[in-house]
Amino acid sequence: MPSGVVAHTGVGGLTLGGGMGWLSRTAGLTIDNLVSAEVVLADGRVVRSCPDEEPELFWAIRGGGGNFGVVTEFEFRLHEVGPMIEFGLLFWGRDQAADALRTLRQEIPDLPRSLNVIIAAMNAPPAPFVPEQHHFREGFAALLVGFAGAEEHASAAARLRDAVPPLFEHAGPMPYVALQQMLDEANRWGQHYYEKSTYVDDITDPVVDALVDHLHRRTSPMSVALIYRLDQAFSEAGELDTAFGGTRSPQYAVFGVAASPTPDLLAADRDWSRSLWAALQPYSKGIGTYVNAMTEYEEQRVRAAYGDAKYERLARAKAVYDPRNVFRRNINIRPAGR
Ligand SMILES: Cc1cc2nc3c(=O)[nH]c(=O)nc-3n(C[C@H](O)[C@H](O)[C@H](O)COP(=O)(O)OP(=O)(O)OC[C@H]3O[C@@H](n4cnc5c(N)ncnc54)[C@H](O)[C@@H]3O)c2cc1C
């Protein structure tokens, strides 16, 4: 089932807020693959929720977060993936970054749905596949994942490589479960994190400038900006099919993830994350944020995340299922009429 890109992320919050990752282009969001859920409501009743039972609750929990009850069981639609998939990483240094991002902007929308790319503004890791002179170098990586065999993956990698030769690259088959765990260590428990996200329609030139400009403003080498592509299967779901906080048009979700081993270092990169978010706002879709990447609860941004119509429908569902706002220590939706 489609999930996030880190294996130790909880299925509860990830699903209830949306759930985007490697399979978003191929199979949609996690919520697009939810078949039913068992929910303990605020009044203690245990209900099953699916298109035919408690349909409004089923709509609300697919994007509306933990506002409506405690989900004790999720039933998902599964997809045949792997067991082996194709993985590739191409890394461009800072002075190549703008050209690389423009190439990615051109290539990504035309990729078949069996390929996906996540772009990362990061420091090259001191990994065995990275030449020593590039360890910790700042730059942009394209993480290219293929679910339909080596040929299709290799030709997409070749188009990127031919347009802007990377400083280094790494490619090969790997088990899908290894891909799912590949970023776990970089996002390990016990570090300090802060993130803010926004959506942009395209990696336009001003967006390229904002991303490149913010690359060297990070102080912690663990901090990254991640850019997820959302289109194909993601865009096949109707705008009102689920309560997802965002539109379904083809777009990119941009995450400024500040991460550090110490709180004082985090403070600097929290500012970096906020600054990247602010720099992208003129080019964002007004919606502004993905609720699962909202580290801080900001009431006015919750409404903006859903848009007025969806927020009001969620508030009406909240008034039915949790009128006293028992479930409020979350990205809170206030019950309508209160
Ligand atoms: C390292 C890392 C990587 C991530 N990568 C991705 C990614 O690739 N894609 C993506 O979409 N998101 C990603 N996220 C964001 C993630 O979706 C959210 O942080 C999500 O809230 C995690 O869910 P959780 O259950 O682990 O969190 P928790 O902190 O346990 O829960 C968060 C909220 O979810 C609700 N909740 C959780 N479980 C239940 C339940 N069973 N019933 C009712 N409500 C519940 C509650 O409101 C709770 O306050 C990532 C987060 C981290 C920390």
The ligand as a MOL file (V3000), in Angstrom:
LIG
                    3D

  0  0  0     0  0            999 V3000
M  V30 BEGIN CTAB
M  V30 COUNTS 53 58 0 0 0
M  V30 BEGIN ATOM
M  V30 1 C 10.5420 11.0640 9.8250 0
M  V30 2 C 9.2160 11.3880 9.2260 0
M  V30 3 C 9.0030 11.1450 7.8810 0
M  V30 4 C 7.7550 11.4170 7.3120 0
M  V30 5 N 7.5570 11.1500 5.9930 0
M  V30 6 C 6.3230 11.3200 5.4680 0
M  V30 7 C 6.0580 10.9510 4.1200 0
M  V30 8 O 6.9220 10.4880 3.3950 0
M  V30 9 N 4.8020 11.1200 3.6480 0
M  V30 10 C 3.7930 11.6220 4.4300 0
M  V30 11 O 2.6670 11.7260 3.9310 0
M  V30 12 N 4.0220 12.0180 5.6930 0
M  V30 13 C 5.2660 11.8730 6.2260 0
M  V30 14 N 5.5030 12.2510 7.5130 0
M  V30 15 C 4.4520 12.9570 8.2630 0
M  V30 16 C 3.5420 11.9730 8.9450 0
M  V30 17 O 2.5290 11.5900 8.0480 0
M  V30 18 C 2.9070 12.6080 10.1860 0
M  V30 19 O 3.9130 12.9670 11.1020 0
M  V30 20 C 1.9120 11.6850 10.8530 0
M  V30 21 O 1.1590 12.4250 11.7950 0
M  V30 22 C 2.5820 10.5210 11.5190 0
M  V30 23 O 1.6310 9.7110 12.1230 0
M  V30 24 P 1.9360 9.0000 13.5440 0
M  V30 25 O 0.7500 8.1150 13.8030 0
M  V30 26 O 3.2790 8.4000 13.5240 0
M  V30 27 O 2.0360 10.2600 14.4520 0
M  V30 28 P 1.4990 10.5960 15.9040 0
M  V30 29 O 2.3090 11.7550 16.3450 0
M  V30 30 O 1.3970 9.3730 16.7540 0
M  V30 31 O 0.0260 11.0900 15.5870 0
M  V30 32 C -0.1930 12.3110 14.9510 0
M  V30 33 C -1.6780 12.6020 15.0420 0
M  V30 34 O -2.3810 11.6580 14.2290 0
M  V30 35 C -3.5670 11.2740 14.8710 0
M  V30 36 N -3.5630 9.8180 15.0490 0
M  V30 37 C -2.5060 8.9650 15.0330 0
M  V30 38 N -2.9220 7.6920 15.1310 0
M  V30 39 C -4.2700 7.7380 15.2230 0
M  V30 40 C -5.2900 6.7460 15.3290 0
M  V30 41 N -5.0230 5.4510 15.3500 0
M  V30 42 N -6.5780 7.1760 15.3960 0
M  V30 43 C -6.8820 8.4820 15.3720 0
M  V30 44 N -5.9630 9.4530 15.2590 0
M  V30 45 C -4.6670 9.0890 15.1840 0
M  V30 46 C -3.6700 12.0450 16.1270 0
M  V30 47 O -4.4220 13.2120 15.8620 0
M  V30 48 C -2.2590 12.4430 16.4230 0
M  V30 49 O -2.2320 13.6450 17.1390 0
M  V30 50 C 6.7350 11.9840 8.1020 0
M  V30 51 C 6.9630 12.2390 9.4570 0
M  V30 52 C 8.1850 11.9550 10.0130 0
M  V30 53 C 8.4110 12.2350 11.4670 0
M  V30 END ATOM
M  V30 BEGIN BOND
M  V30 1 1 1 2
M  V30 2 1 2 3
M  V30 3 2 2 52
M  V30 4 2 3 4
M  V30 5 1 4 5
M  V30 6 1 4 50
M  V30 7 2 5 6
M  V30 8 1 6 7
M  V30 9 1 6 13
M  V30 10 2 7 8
M  V30 11 1 7 9
M  V30 12 1 9 10
M  V30 13 2 10 11
M  V30 14 1 10 12
M  V30 15 2 12 13
M  V30 16 1 13 14
M  V30 17 1 14 15
M  V30 18 1 14 50
M  V30 19 1 15 16
M  V30 20 1 16 17
M  V30 21 1 16 18
M  V30 22 1 18 19
M  V30 23 1 18 20
M  V30 24 1 20 21
M  V30 25 1 20 22
M  V30 26 1 22 23
M  V30 27 1 23 24
M  V30 28 2 24 25
M  V30 29 1 24 26
M  V30 30 1 24 27
M  V30 31 1 27 28
M  V30 32 2 28 29
M  V30 33 1 28 30
M  V30 34 1 28 31
M  V30 35 1 31 32
M  V30 36 1 32 33
M  V30 37 1 33 34
M  V30 38 1 33 48
M  V30 39 1 34 35
M  V30 40 1 35 36
M  V30 41 1 35 46
M  V30 42 1 36 37
M  V30 43 1 36 45
M  V30 44 2 37 38
M  V30 45 1 38 39
M  V30 46 1 39 40
M  V30 47 2 39 45
M  V30 48 1 40 41
M  V30 49 2 40 42
M  V30 50 1 42 43
M  V30 51 2 43 44
M  V30 52 1 44 45
M  V30 53 1 46 47
M  V30 54 1 46 48
M  V30 55 1 48 49
M  V30 56 2 50 51
M  V30 57 1 51 52
M  V30 58 1 52 53
M  V30 END BOND
M  V30 END CTAB
M  END
